[in-house]
Amino acid sequence: MHRLLAILAFYKPFVVWSFVINAIIGFFNPHLAPALITKLFLTVFAWYYVHETSQRRKLTFYKNLGISPVKLFSILFLIDSVLTIIFLTIFKEFT
């Protein structure tokens, strides 16, 4: 449970950007497949950003908890995908 809370704490700064991207995707193309592919691309970009900048030190904390970077970003992608599916489903109902 502590690991999941730590992962959610890592995801916290990305949530706002995720919902902005969800709104843009929903406005232009509210289909699930392109949205999830876009989210996968953005997750890879977030990994690259964290890995190549001074944010790399954050990954050490998660490694000490026993969470590898691949596992961390995979879980982030799953959480983000679930939020995207929920958001787009609700968005489709009101448009």
Gaussian input, Z-matrix of N, CA and C with variables (Angstrom, degrees):
# hf/3-21g

backbone

0 1
 N
 C     1     B1
 C     2     B2     1     A1
 N     3     B3     2     A2     1     D1
 C     4     B4     3     A3     2     D2
 C     5     B5     4     A4     3     D3
 N     6     B6     5     A5     4     D4
 C     7     B7     6     A6     5     D5
 C     8     B8     7     A7     6     D6
 N     9     B9     8     A8     7     D7
 C    10    B10     9     A9     8     D8
 C    11    B11    10    A10     9     D9
 N    12    B12    11    A11    10    D10
 C    13    B13    12    A12    11    D11
 C    14    B14    13    A13    12    D12
 N    15    B15    14    A14    13    D13
 C    16    B16    15    A15    14    D14
 C    17    B17    16    A16    15    D15
 N    18    B18    17    A17    16    D16
 C    19    B19    18    A18    17    D17
 C    20    B20    19    A19    18    D18
 N    21    B21    20    A20    19    D19
 C    22    B22    21    A21    20    D20
 C    23    B23    22    A22    21    D21
 N    24    B24    23    A23    22    D22
 C    25    B25    24    A24    23    D23
 C    26    B26    25    A25    24    D24
 N    27    B27    26    A26    25    D25
 C    28    B28    27    A27    26    D26
 C    29    B29    28    A28    27    D27
 N    30    B30    29    A29    28    D28
 C    31    B31    30    A30    29    D29
 C    32    B32    31    A31    30    D30
 N    33    B33    32    A32    31    D31
 C    34    B34    33    A33    32    D32
 C    35    B35    34    A34    33    D33
 N    36    B36    35    A35    34    D34
 C    37    B37    36    A36    35    D35
 C    38    B38    37    A37    36    D36
 N    39    B39    38    A38    37    D37
 C    40    B40    39    A39    38    D38
 C    41    B41    40    A40    39    D39
 N    42    B42    41    A41    40    D40
 C    43    B43    42    A42    41    D41
 C    44    B44    43    A43    42    D42
 N    45    B45    44    A44    43    D43
 C    46    B46    45    A45    44    D44
 C    47    B47    46    A46    45    D45
 N    48    B48    47    A47    46    D46
 C    49    B49    48    A48    47    D47
 C    50    B50    49    A49    48    D48
 N    51    B51    50    A50    49    D49
 C    52    B52    51    A51    50    D50
 C    53    B53    52    A52    51    D51
 N    54    B54    53    A53    52    D52
 C    55    B55    54    A54    53    D53
 C    56    B56    55    A55    54    D54
 N    57    B57    56    A56    55    D55
 C    58    B58    57    A57    56    D56
 C    59    B59    58    A58    57    D57
 N    60    B60    59    A59    58    D58
 C    61    B61    60    A60    59    D59
 C    62    B62    61    A61    60    D60
 N    63    B63    62    A62    61    D61
 C    64    B64    63    A63    62    D62
 C    65    B65    64    A64    63    D63
 N    66    B66    65    A65    64    D64
 C    67    B67    66    A66    65    D65
 C    68    B68    67    A67    66    D66
 N    69    B69    68    A68    67    D67
 C    70    B70    69    A69    68    D68
 C    71    B71    70    A70    69    D69
 N    72    B72    71    A71    70    D70
 C    73    B73    72    A72    71    D71
 C    74    B74    73    A73    72    D72
 N    75    B75    74    A74    73    D73
 C    76    B76    75    A75    74    D74
 C    77    B77    76    A76    75    D75
 N    78    B78    77    A77    76    D76
 C    79    B79    78    A78    77    D77
 C    80    B80    79    A79    78    D78
 N    81    B81    80    A80    79    D79
 C    82    B82    81    A81    80    D80
 C    83    B83    82    A82    81    D81
 N    84    B84    83    A83    82    D82
 C    85    B85    84    A84    83    D83
 C    86    B86    85    A85    84    D84
 N    87    B87    86    A86    85    D85
 C    88    B88    87    A87    86    D86
 C    89    B89    88    A88    87    D87
 N    90    B90    89    A89    88    D88
 C    91    B91    90    A90    89    D89
 C    92    B92    91    A91    90    D90
 N    93    B93    92    A92    91    D91
 C    94    B94    93    A93    92    D92
 C    95    B95    94    A94    93    D93
 N    96    B96    95    A95    94    D94
 C    97    B97    96    A96    95    D95
 C    98    B98    97    A97    96    D96
 N    99    B99    98    A98    97    D97
 C   100   B100    99    A99    98    D98
 C   101   B101   100   A100    99    D99
 N   102   B102   101   A101   100   D100
 C   103   B103   102   A102   101   D101
 C   104   B104   103   A103   102   D102
 N   105   B105   104   A104   103   D103
 C   106   B106   105   A105   104   D104
 C   107   B107   106   A106   105   D105
 N   108   B108   107   A107   106   D106
 C   109   B109   108   A108   107   D107
 C   110   B110   109   A109   108   D108
 N   111   B111   110   A110   109   D109
 C   112   B112   111   A111   110   D110
 C   113   B113   112   A112   111   D111
 N   114   B114   113   A113   112   D112
 C   115   B115   114   A114   113   D113
 C   116   B116   115   A115   114   D114
 N   117   B117   116   A116   115   D115
 C   118   B118   117   A117   116   D116
 C   119   B119   118   A118   117   D117
 N   120   B120   119   A119   118   D118
 C   121   B121   120   A120   119   D119
 C   122   B122   121   A121   120   D120
 N   123   B123   122   A122   121   D121
 C   124   B124   123   A123   122   D122
 C   125   B125   124   A124   123   D123
 N   126   B126   125   A125   124   D124
 C   127   B127   126   A126   125   D125
 C   128   B128   127   A127   126   D126
 N   129   B129   128   A128   127   D127
 C   130   B130   129   A129   128   D128
 C   131   B131   130   A130   129   D129
 N   132   B132   131   A131   130   D130
 C   133   B133   132   A132   131   D131
 C   134   B134   133   A133   132   D132
 N   135   B135   134   A134   133   D133
 C   136   B136   135   A135   134   D134
 C   137   B137   136   A136   135   D135
 N   138   B138   137   A137   136   D136
 C   139   B139   138   A138   137   D137
 C   140   B140   139   A139   138   D138
 N   141   B141   140   A140   139   D139
 C   142   B142   141   A141   140   D140
 C   143   B143   142   A142   141   D141
 N   144   B144   143   A143   142   D142
 C   145   B145   144   A144   143   D143
 C   146   B146   145   A145   144   D144
 N   147   B147   146   A146   145   D145
 C   148   B148   147   A147   146   D146
 C   149   B149   148   A148   147   D147
 N   150   B150   149   A149   148   D148
 C   151   B151   150   A150   149   D149
 C   152   B152   151   A151   150   D150
 N   153   B153   152   A152   151   D151
 C   154   B154   153   A153   152   D152
 C   155   B155   154   A154   153   D153
 N   156   B156   155   A155   154   D154
 C   157   B157   156   A156   155   D155
 C   158   B158   157   A157   156   D156
 N   159   B159   158   A158   157   D157
 C   160   B160   159   A159   158   D158
 C   161   B161   160   A160   159   D159
 N   162   B162   161   A161   160   D160
 C   163   B163   162   A162   161   D161
 C   164   B164   163   A163   162   D162
 N   165   B165   164   A164   163   D163
 C   166   B166   165   A165   164   D164
 C   167   B167   166   A166   165   D165
 N   168   B168   167   A167   166   D166
 C   169   B169   168   A168   167   D167
 C   170   B170   169   A169   168   D168
 N   171   B171   170   A170   169   D169
 C   172   B172   171   A171   170   D170
 C   173   B173   172   A172   171   D171
 N   174   B174   173   A173   172   D172
 C   175   B175   174   A174   173   D173
 C   176   B176   175   A175   174   D174
 N   177   B177   176   A176   175   D175
 C   178   B178   177   A177   176   D176
 C   179   B179   178   A178   177   D177
 N   180   B180   179   A179   178   D178
 C   181   B181   180   A180   179   D179
 C   182   B182   181   A181   180   D180
 N   183   B183   182   A182   181   D181
 C   184   B184   183   A183   182   D182
 C   185   B185   184   A184   183   D183
 N   186   B186   185   A185   184   D184
 C   187   B187   186   A186   185   D185
 C   188   B188   187   A187   186   D186
 N   189   B189   188   A188   187   D187
 C   190   B190   189   A189   188   D188
 C   191   B191   190   A190   189   D189
 N   192   B192   191   A191   190   D190
 C   193   B193   192   A192   191   D191
 C   194   B194   193   A193   192   D192
 N   195   B195   194   A194   193   D193
 C   196   B196   195   A195   194   D194
 C   197   B197   196   A196   195   D195
 N   198   B198   197   A197   196   D196
 C   199   B199   198   A198   197   D197
 C   200   B200   199   A199   198   D198
 N   201   B201   200   A200   199   D199
 C   202   B202   201   A201   200   D200
 C   203   B203   202   A202   201   D201
 N   204   B204   203   A203   202   D202
 C   205   B205   204   A204   203   D203
 C   206   B206   205   A205   204   D204
 N   207   B207   206   A206   205   D205
 C   208   B208   207   A207   206   D206
 C   209   B209   208   A208   207   D207
 N   210   B210   209   A209   208   D208
 C   211   B211   210   A210   209   D209
 C   212   B212   211   A211   210   D210
 N   213   B213   212   A212   211   D211
 C   214   B214   213   A213   212   D212
 C   215   B215   214   A214   213   D213
 N   216   B216   215   A215   214   D214
 C   217   B217   216   A216   215   D215
 C   218   B218   217   A217   216   D216
 N   219   B219   218   A218   217   D217
 C   220   B220   219   A219   218   D218
 C   221   B221   220   A220   219   D219
 N   222   B222   221   A221   220   D220
 C   223   B223   222   A222   221   D221
 C   224   B224   223   A223   222   D222
 N   225   B225   224   A224   223   D223
 C   226   B226   225   A225   224   D224
 C   227   B227   226   A226   225   D225
 N   228   B228   227   A227   226   D226
 C   229   B229   228   A228   227   D227
 C   230   B230   229   A229   228   D228
 N   231   B231   230   A230   229   D229
 C   232   B232   231   A231   230   D230
 C   233   B233   232   A232   231   D231
 N   234   B234   233   A233   232   D232
 C   235   B235   234   A234   233   D233
 C   236   B236   235   A235   234   D234
 N   237   B237   236   A236   235   D235
 C   238   B238   237   A237   236   D236
 C   239   B239   238   A238   237   D237
 N   240   B240   239   A239   238   D238
 C   241   B241   240   A240   239   D239
 C   242   B242   241   A241   240   D240
 N   243   B243   242   A242   241   D241
 C   244   B244   243   A243   242   D242
 C   245   B245   244   A244   243   D243
 N   246   B246   245   A245   244   D244
 C   247   B247   246   A246   245   D245
 C   248   B248   247   A247   246   D246
 N   249   B249   248   A248   247   D247
 C   250   B250   249   A249   248   D248
 C   251   B251   250   A250   249   D249
 N   252   B252   251   A251   250   D250
 C   253   B253   252   A252   251   D251
 C   254   B254   253   A253   252   D252
 N   255   B255   254   A254   253   D253
 C   256   B256   255   A255   254   D254
 C   257   B257   256   A256   255   D255
 N   258   B258   257   A257   256   D256
 C   259   B259   258   A258   257   D257
 C   260   B260   259   A259   258   D258
 N   261   B261   260   A260   259   D259
 C   262   B262   261   A261   260   D260
 C   263   B263   262   A262   261   D261
 N   264   B264   263   A263   262   D262
 C   265   B265   264   A264   263   D263
 C   266   B266   265   A265   264   D264
 N   267   B267   266   A266   265   D265
 C   268   B268   267   A267   266   D266
 C   269   B269   268   A268   267   D267
 N   270   B270   269   A269   268   D268
 C   271   B271   270   A270   269   D269
 C   272   B272   271   A271   270   D270
 N   273   B273   272   A272   271   D271
 C   274   B274   273   A273   272   D272
 C   275   B275   274   A274   273   D273
 N   276   B276   275   A275   274   D274
 C   277   B277   276   A276   275   D275
 C   278   B278   277   A277   276   D276
 N   279   B279   278   A278   277   D277
 C   280   B280   279   A279   278   D278
 C   281   B281   280   A280   279   D279
 N   282   B282   281   A281   280   D280
 C   283   B283   282   A282   281   D281
 C   284   B284   283   A283   282   D282

   B1=1.4499
   B2=1.5367
   B3=1.3326
   B4=1.4676
   B5=1.5265
   B6=1.3197
   B7=1.4614
   B8=1.5237
   B9=1.3299
   B10=1.4611
   B11=1.5260
   B12=1.3151
   B13=1.4650
   B14=1.5187
   B15=1.3279
   B16=1.4649
   B17=1.5283
   B18=1.3282
   B19=1.4612
   B20=1.5199
   B21=1.3290
   B22=1.4645
   B23=1.5261
   B24=1.3191
   B25=1.4680
   B26=1.5303
   B27=1.3312
   B28=1.4621
   B29=1.5299
   B30=1.3320
   B31=1.4640
   B32=1.5289
   B33=1.3032
   B34=1.4695
   B35=1.5270
   B36=1.3345
   B37=1.4694
   B38=1.5303
   B39=1.3235
   B40=1.4572
   B41=1.5273
   B42=1.3191
   B43=1.4650
   B44=1.5233
   B45=1.3090
   B46=1.4642
   B47=1.5199
   B48=1.3284
   B49=1.4632
   B50=1.5222
   B51=1.3059
   B52=1.4556
   B53=1.5309
   B54=1.3197
   B55=1.4570
   B56=1.5304
   B57=1.3089
   B58=1.4670
   B59=1.5250
   B60=1.3197
   B61=1.4633
   B62=1.5279
   B63=1.3371
   B64=1.4719
   B65=1.5234
   B66=1.3148
   B67=1.4651
   B68=1.5261
   B69=1.3162
   B70=1.4666
   B71=1.5262
   B72=1.3136
   B73=1.4646
   B74=1.5268
   B75=1.3209
   B76=1.4560
   B77=1.5130
   B78=1.3027
   B79=1.4552
   B80=1.5278
   B81=1.3406
   B82=1.4517
   B83=1.5270
   B84=1.3311
   B85=1.4598
   B86=1.5304
   B87=1.3346
   B88=1.4691
   B89=1.5295
   B90=1.3111
   B91=1.4634
   B92=1.5220
   B93=1.3279
   B94=1.4645
   B95=1.5291
   B96=1.3125
   B97=1.4673
   B98=1.5325
   B99=1.3449
   B100=1.4673
   B101=1.5346
   B102=1.3116
   B103=1.4706
   B104=1.5243
   B105=1.3279
   B106=1.4617
   B107=1.5273
   B108=1.3235
   B109=1.4669
   B110=1.5225
   B111=1.3210
   B112=1.4689
   B113=1.5289
   B114=1.3191
   B115=1.4648
   B116=1.5305
   B117=1.3377
   B118=1.4554
   B119=1.5238
   B120=1.3208
   B121=1.4633
   B122=1.5317
   B123=1.3283
   B124=1.4631
   B125=1.5276
   B126=1.3243
   B127=1.4637
   B128=1.5253
   B129=1.3187
   B130=1.4705
   B131=1.5316
   B132=1.3200
   B133=1.4613
   B134=1.5342
   B135=1.3252
   B136=1.4709
   B137=1.5218
   B138=1.3359
   B139=1.4590
   B140=1.5233
   B141=1.3298
   B142=1.4649
   B143=1.5267
   B144=1.3194
   B145=1.4662
   B146=1.5234
   B147=1.3109
   B148=1.4707
   B149=1.5196
   B150=1.3050
   B151=1.4572
   B152=1.5254
   B153=1.3191
   B154=1.4558
   B155=1.5230
   B156=1.3092
   B157=1.4665
   B158=1.5145
   B159=1.3125
   B160=1.4601
   B161=1.5323
   B162=1.3205
   B163=1.4582
   B164=1.5310
   B165=1.3201
   B166=1.4630
   B167=1.5331
   B168=1.3168
   B169=1.4667
   B170=1.5202
   B171=1.3314
   B172=1.4662
   B173=1.5239
   B174=1.3173
   B175=1.4548
   B176=1.5233
   B177=1.3275
   B178=1.4587
   B179=1.5241
   B180=1.3235
   B181=1.4665
   B182=1.5192
   B183=1.3220
   B184=1.4592
   B185=1.5263
   B186=1.3364
   B187=1.4630
   B188=1.5261
   B189=1.3343
   B190=1.4573
   B191=1.5253
   B192=1.3250
   B193=1.4639
   B194=1.5285
   B195=1.3251
   B196=1.4558
   B197=1.5110
   B198=1.3372
   B199=1.4625
   B200=1.5244
   B201=1.3201
   B202=1.4590
   B203=1.5298
   B204=1.3240
   B205=1.4739
   B206=1.5310
   B207=1.3175
   B208=1.4690
   B209=1.5250
   B210=1.3147
   B211=1.4682
   B212=1.5263
   B213=1.3245
   B214=1.4575
   B215=1.5276
   B216=1.3142
   B217=1.4614
   B218=1.5253
   B219=1.3235
   B220=1.4707
   B221=1.5254
   B222=1.3125
   B223=1.4653
   B224=1.5191
   B225=1.3320
   B226=1.4678
   B227=1.5269
   B228=1.3256
   B229=1.4589
   B230=1.5181
   B231=1.3242
   B232=1.4626
   B233=1.5288
   B234=1.3214
   B235=1.4686
   B236=1.5229
   B237=1.3169
   B238=1.4630
   B239=1.5253
   B240=1.3206
   B241=1.4621
   B242=1.5257
   B243=1.3116
   B244=1.4682
   B245=1.5296
   B246=1.3265
   B247=1.4662
   B248=1.5290
   B249=1.3137
   B250=1.4637
   B251=1.5231
   B252=1.3133
   B253=1.4670
   B254=1.5236
   B255=1.3127
   B256=1.4660
   B257=1.5241
   B258=1.3331
   B259=1.4590
   B260=1.5259
   B261=1.3219
   B262=1.4633
   B263=1.5274
   B264=1.3119
   B265=1.4639
   B266=1.5291
   B267=1.3096
   B268=1.4696
   B269=1.5300
   B270=1.3246
   B271=1.4608
   B272=1.5333
   B273=1.3366
   B274=1.4657
   B275=1.5323
   B276=1.3203
   B277=1.4646
   B278=1.5287
   B279=1.3127
   B280=1.4484
   B281=1.5267
   B282=1.3049
   B283=1.4634
   B284=1.5028
   A1=110.82
   A2=115.36
   A3=118.88
   A4=111.08
   A5=115.87
   A6=119.28
   A7=110.83
   A8=116.82
   A9=120.18
   A10=110.59
   A11=117.30
   A12=120.14
   A13=111.39
   A14=117.09
   A15=120.57
   A16=110.46
   A17=116.91
   A18=120.69
   A19=110.19
   A20=117.18
   A21=120.46
   A22=111.09
   A23=117.31
   A24=120.43
   A25=110.29
   A26=117.10
   A27=120.56
   A28=110.78
   A29=116.48
   A30=122.36
   A31=112.53
   A32=117.12
   A33=122.21
   A34=114.22
   A35=121.19
   A36=119.35
   A37=113.89
   A38=117.07
   A39=120.79
   A40=112.87
   A41=118.78
   A42=121.89
   A43=111.66
   A44=117.87
   A45=121.03
   A46=110.14
   A47=116.10
   A48=119.77
   A49=110.69
   A50=116.81
   A51=120.63
   A52=111.18
   A53=117.05
   A54=119.16
   A55=112.14
   A56=117.73
   A57=120.13
   A58=109.59
   A59=116.83
   A60=121.23
   A61=110.11
   A62=117.33
   A63=120.40
   A64=111.26
   A65=117.04
   A66=120.86
   A67=110.84
   A68=116.74
   A69=120.54
   A70=110.45
   A71=116.57
   A72=120.57
   A73=109.96
   A74=116.90
   A75=120.71
   A76=112.66
   A77=117.55
   A78=121.70
   A79=111.89
   A80=116.71
   A81=120.44
   A82=114.06
   A83=117.14
   A84=120.38
   A85=108.91
   A86=117.97
   A87=119.80
   A88=115.11
   A89=118.42
   A90=121.17
   A91=109.48
   A92=116.25
   A93=120.67
   A94=113.78
   A95=118.38
   A96=120.73
   A97=112.25
   A98=119.89
   A99=118.34
   A100=112.54
   A101=116.16
   A102=119.54
   A103=110.67
   A104=117.29
   A105=120.20
   A106=111.74
   A107=117.09
   A108=119.82
   A109=110.02
   A110=116.28
   A111=120.36
   A112=110.52
   A113=116.73
   A114=120.51
   A115=111.41
   A116=117.00
   A117=119.87
   A118=110.18
   A119=116.83
   A120=120.70
   A121=110.62
   A122=117.31
   A123=120.59
   A124=112.18
   A125=117.41
   A126=120.41
   A127=110.24
   A128=116.45
   A129=120.07
   A130=109.72
   A131=116.78
   A132=120.24
   A133=110.80
   A134=117.70
   A135=120.79
   A136=110.10
   A137=117.14
   A138=119.85
   A139=110.36
   A140=116.40
   A141=120.46
   A142=110.82
   A143=116.75
   A144=121.64
   A145=110.74
   A146=116.14
   A147=119.80
   A148=110.24
   A149=117.07
   A150=120.90
   A151=112.24
   A152=118.83
   A153=122.12
   A154=114.95
   A155=118.85
   A156=120.82
   A157=110.03
   A158=114.94
   A159=119.74
   A160=112.08
   A161=117.12
   A162=121.34
   A163=112.05
   A164=116.48
   A165=121.72
   A166=111.79
   A167=116.39
   A168=120.12
   A169=111.98
   A170=116.89
   A171=119.92
   A172=111.42
   A173=116.29
   A174=119.62
   A175=112.07
   A176=117.09
   A177=121.00
   A178=110.74
   A179=117.12
   A180=121.42
   A181=110.44
   A182=117.10
   A183=120.89
   A184=111.78
   A185=117.19
   A186=119.71
   A187=110.36
   A188=116.94
   A189=120.58
   A190=111.98
   A191=117.36
   A192=121.22
   A193=111.97
   A194=116.76
   A195=120.75
   A196=113.30
   A197=116.75
   A198=121.46
   A199=108.10
   A200=116.01
   A201=119.72
   A202=109.42
   A203=117.89
   A204=119.94
   A205=112.95
   A206=117.32
   A207=120.07
   A208=109.90
   A209=116.45
   A210=120.80
   A211=110.48
   A212=117.07
   A213=121.99
   A214=110.82
   A215=117.28
   A216=119.99
   A217=111.88
   A218=118.06
   A219=120.27
   A220=110.63
   A221=116.51
   A222=120.16
   A223=110.23
   A224=117.01
   A225=119.84
   A226=110.78
   A227=117.02
   A228=120.44
   A229=110.88
   A230=117.36
   A231=120.50
   A232=111.42
   A233=116.96
   A234=120.92
   A235=109.91
   A236=116.04
   A237=120.74
   A238=111.34
   A239=117.03
   A240=120.37
   A241=111.32
   A242=116.62
   A243=120.01
   A244=109.69
   A245=117.12
   A246=120.14
   A247=111.26
   A248=116.94
   A249=121.14
   A250=111.06
   A251=116.77
   A252=120.44
   A253=110.40
   A254=117.52
   A255=121.00
   A256=110.34
   A257=116.52
   A258=121.02
   A259=111.40
   A260=117.30
   A261=120.25
   A262=111.79
   A263=117.40
   A264=120.17
   A265=109.70
   A266=116.91
   A267=120.54
   A268=110.33
   A269=116.83
   A270=121.47
   A271=111.10
   A272=117.10
   A273=121.25
   A274=111.41
   A275=117.33
   A276=120.54
   A277=112.35
   A278=117.27
   A279=120.69
   A280=113.54
   A281=118.46
   A282=120.39
   A283=111.53
   D1=-37.65
   D2=179.63
   D3=-65.39
   D4=-34.75
   D5=179.05
   D6=-66.16
   D7=-42.01
   D8=179.09
   D9=-63.51
   D10=-41.50
   D11=177.15
   D12=-64.35
   D13=-36.25
   D14=177.14
   D15=-66.74
   D16=-39.77
   D17=178.04
   D18=-65.44
   D19=-41.68
   D20=177.65
   D21=-64.36
   D22=-34.97
   D23=176.15
   D24=-65.53
   D25=-36.35
   D26=176.80
   D27=-67.80
   D28=-34.88
   D29=-178.07
   D30=-75.97
   D31=-21.22
   D32=-174.25
   D33=-51.02
   D34=-47.10
   D35=179.68
   D36=-67.13
   D37=-20.84
   D38=-178.15
   D39=-88.94
   D40=-11.27
   D41=-174.19
   D42=-62.76
   D43=-45.90
   D44=-178.48
   D45=-60.67
   D46=-46.24
   D47=179.59
   D48=-64.78
   D49=-35.29
   D50=178.71
   D51=-62.93
   D52=-44.20
   D53=179.69
   D54=-70.56
   D55=-31.96
   D56=174.49
   D57=-64.37
   D58=-45.39
   D59=177.72
   D60=-63.32
   D61=-40.02
   D62=177.36
   D63=-60.22
   D64=-42.13
   D65=179.93
   D66=-65.25
   D67=-41.96
   D68=178.64
   D69=-65.15
   D70=-45.23
   D71=178.97
   D72=-62.87
   D73=-44.24
   D74=-179.84
   D75=-63.06
   D76=-34.55
   D77=179.90
   D78=-71.17
   D79=-42.92
   D80=-175.63
   D81=-88.29
   D82=-41.22
   D83=-176.20
   D84=-153.99
   D85=91.21
   D86=-173.69
   D87=-81.16
   D88=27.81
   D89=177.27
   D90=-87.11
   D91=148.32
   D92=-173.88
   D93=-71.68
   D94=-44.20
   D95=-174.65
   D96=-59.31
   D97=-51.34
   D98=178.45
   D99=-63.87
   D100=-32.90
   D101=179.38
   D102=-66.21
   D103=-43.51
   D104=-179.71
   D105=-69.65
   D106=-34.34
   D107=175.92
   D108=-66.49
   D109=-39.87
   D110=176.46
   D111=-63.24
   D112=-42.04
   D113=178.80
   D114=-65.02
   D115=-36.61
   D116=176.78
   D117=-64.38
   D118=-44.27
   D119=176.87
   D120=-59.64
   D121=-43.82
   D122=-179.30
   D123=-68.48
   D124=-31.52
   D125=176.10
   D126=-67.42
   D127=-41.46
   D128=176.66
   D129=-64.23
   D130=-40.23
   D131=177.46
   D132=-63.65
   D133=-40.69
   D134=178.32
   D135=-63.95
   D136=-40.36
   D137=176.67
   D138=-61.04
   D139=-45.24
   D140=179.24
   D141=-61.78
   D142=-43.17
   D143=179.49
   D144=-60.54
   D145=-48.33
   D146=-178.53
   D147=-67.53
   D148=-39.86
   D149=-176.33
   D150=-69.88
   D151=-34.00
   D152=-172.80
   D153=-98.45
   D154=-4.26
   D155=-179.72
   D156=-113.85
   D157=-171.97
   D158=179.76
   D159=-69.71
   D160=-7.02
   D161=177.36
   D162=-71.49
   D163=-7.12
   D164=-179.13
   D165=-57.56
   D166=-29.76
   D167=-179.63
   D168=-62.24
   D169=-27.54
   D170=177.37
   D171=-63.34
   D172=-32.35
   D173=-178.97
   D174=-66.12
   D175=-27.51
   D176=178.32
   D177=-62.23
   D178=-40.07
   D179=177.69
   D180=-59.00
   D181=-44.47
   D182=-178.32
   D183=-72.59
   D184=-32.56
   D185=174.42
   D186=-64.27
   D187=-37.86
   D188=177.75
   D189=-66.70
   D190=-26.39
   D191=175.59
   D192=-82.32
   D193=-5.65
   D194=-179.58
   D195=89.86
   D196=20.22
   D197=179.71
   D198=-111.06
   D199=113.95
   D200=179.39
   D201=-74.38
   D202=158.06
   D203=177.61
   D204=-58.41
   D205=-36.74
   D206=178.98
   D207=-64.78
   D208=-44.95
   D209=178.89
   D210=-64.94
   D211=-41.28
   D212=-179.83
   D213=-60.18
   D214=-50.55
   D215=-177.09
   D216=-75.15
   D217=-26.43
   D218=173.98
   D219=-66.16
   D220=-43.85
   D221=178.33
   D222=-67.17
   D223=-38.24
   D224=175.89
   D225=-61.06
   D226=-40.74
   D227=178.29
   D228=-64.22
   D229=-41.44
   D230=178.79
   D231=-63.75
   D232=-45.23
   D233=178.76
   D234=-62.47
   D235=-45.49
   D236=-179.45
   D237=-65.45
   D238=-36.57
   D239=178.02
   D240=-65.17
   D241=-42.85
   D242=178.63
   D243=-62.36
   D244=-44.45
   D245=178.41
   D246=-63.44
   D247=-38.35
   D248=178.81
   D249=-65.44
   D250=-44.55
   D251=179.44
   D252=-61.93
   D253=-44.45
   D254=178.32
   D255=-62.63
   D256=-46.80
   D257=-178.77
   D258=-61.09
   D259=-47.17
   D260=-177.62
   D261=-69.50
   D262=-33.07
   D263=176.61
   D264=-64.73
   D265=-45.29
   D266=177.51
   D267=-66.08
   D268=-40.35
   D269=179.96
   D270=-61.73
   D271=-41.57
   D272=179.43
   D273=-65.01
   D274=-33.23
   D275=-179.04
   D276=-68.09
   D277=-29.02
   D278=-177.07
   D279=-99.58
   D280=-1.04
   D281=177.54
   D282=-110.78

